[in-house]
Amino acid sequence: MPELSRFLGIIIYMHFNEHNPPHFHAEYNEHKAAIAIKTLGLLEGRLPARVMSLVVEWAQEHQDELLSNWNSISETGEHRKINPLV
């Protein structure tokens, strides 16, 4: 599971051979969630409200990079790190 970014105790990653729609995973302490890249909506799991808002803020800034990573990981298994929020 490639780690894409890490900030403020939040870990952002994607899995290999993942199902559609394109999404990423966020983990904060014991909380985990899957978030759609295009809509930034919650697909499954739960994050504390403040953490979710930080993840969405970060994802808005990096939507193109997230989608590029989704395609690259799906096709070749390669990924690129994405700058953290802070």
C-alpha positions as CSV (number, residue, x, y, z in Angstrom):
1,M,0.0,0.0,0.0
2,P,1.9,3.0,-1.2
3,E,2.0,6.0,1.1
4,L,1.4,9.2,-0.8
5,S,1.6,11.8,2.0
6,R,1.8,12.2,5.8
7,F,0.8,15.4,7.7
8,L,-0.5,16.2,11.2
9,G,-0.6,12.6,12.1
10,I,-2.7,11.7,9.0
11,I,-1.5,9.1,6.6
12,I,-2.7,9.1,3.0
13,Y,-2.3,6.0,0.9
14,M,-3.7,3.9,-2.0
15,H,-3.9,0.2,-2.4
16,F,-2.7,-1.8,-5.5
17,N,-5.4,-3.3,-7.7
18,E,-8.2,-1.2,-6.1
19,H,-11.8,-1.1,-7.1
20,N,-13.5,1.9,-8.7
21,P,-14.4,4.7,-8.2
22,P,-10.9,6.2,-7.9
23,H,-10.2,6.9,-4.3
24,F,-7.6,7.2,-1.6
25,H,-7.4,6.1,2.0
26,A,-6.8,8.3,5.1
27,E,-5.8,7.0,8.5
28,Y,-5.6,9.0,11.7
29,N,-4.9,7.0,14.9
30,E,-7.5,4.3,15.0
31,H,-9.8,6.0,12.4
32,K,-9.8,5.0,8.7
33,A,-11.7,6.2,5.7
34,A,-11.8,5.9,1.9
35,I,-12.5,9.1,0.0
36,A,-13.5,9.5,-3.6
37,I,-11.0,11.6,-5.6
38,K,-13.4,13.3,-7.9
39,T,-16.1,14.2,-5.4
40,L,-14.0,14.1,-2.2
41,G,-17.0,12.4,-0.6
42,L,-16.6,9.7,2.0
43,L,-17.0,6.2,0.6
44,E,-16.5,4.2,3.8
45,G,-15.1,4.5,7.3
46,R,-15.0,7.6,9.5
47,L,-12.6,10.3,10.5
48,P,-13.1,12.9,13.2
49,A,-14.7,16.0,11.7
50,R,-11.6,18.2,12.0
51,V,-9.4,15.6,10.5
52,M,-11.9,15.0,7.6
53,S,-11.9,18.7,6.8
54,L,-8.0,18.8,6.7
55,V,-8.0,15.7,4.4
56,V,-10.5,17.3,2.1
57,E,-8.6,20.6,2.1
58,W,-5.4,18.7,1.2
59,A,-7.2,16.6,-1.4
60,Q,-8.7,19.7,-3.1
61,E,-5.2,21.1,-3.6
62,H,-3.9,17.8,-5.0
63,Q,-6.8,16.2,-6.9
64,D,-4.9,16.0,-10.2
65,E,-1.9,14.4,-8.5
66,L,-4.2,11.9,-6.7
67,L,-5.9,10.9,-10.0
68,S,-2.5,10.6,-11.7
69,N,-1.3,8.3,-8.8
70,W,-4.5,6.3,-9.1
71,N,-3.9,5.7,-12.8
72,S,-0.1,5.0,-12.3
73,I,-0.6,2.6,-9.4
74,S,-3.3,0.7,-11.3
75,E,-1.2,0.4,-14.5
76,T,2.4,0.1,-13.3
77,G,2.4,0.0,-9.5
78,E,4.5,3.2,-9.5
79,H,3.5,6.3,-7.4
80,R,4.7,9.7,-6.6
81,K,4.7,11.3,-3.2
82,I,2.4,14.3,-2.7
83,N,3.4,17.4,-0.6
84,P,1.7,17.5,2.8
85,L,-0.8,20.1,3.9
86,V,1.7,21.8,6.2
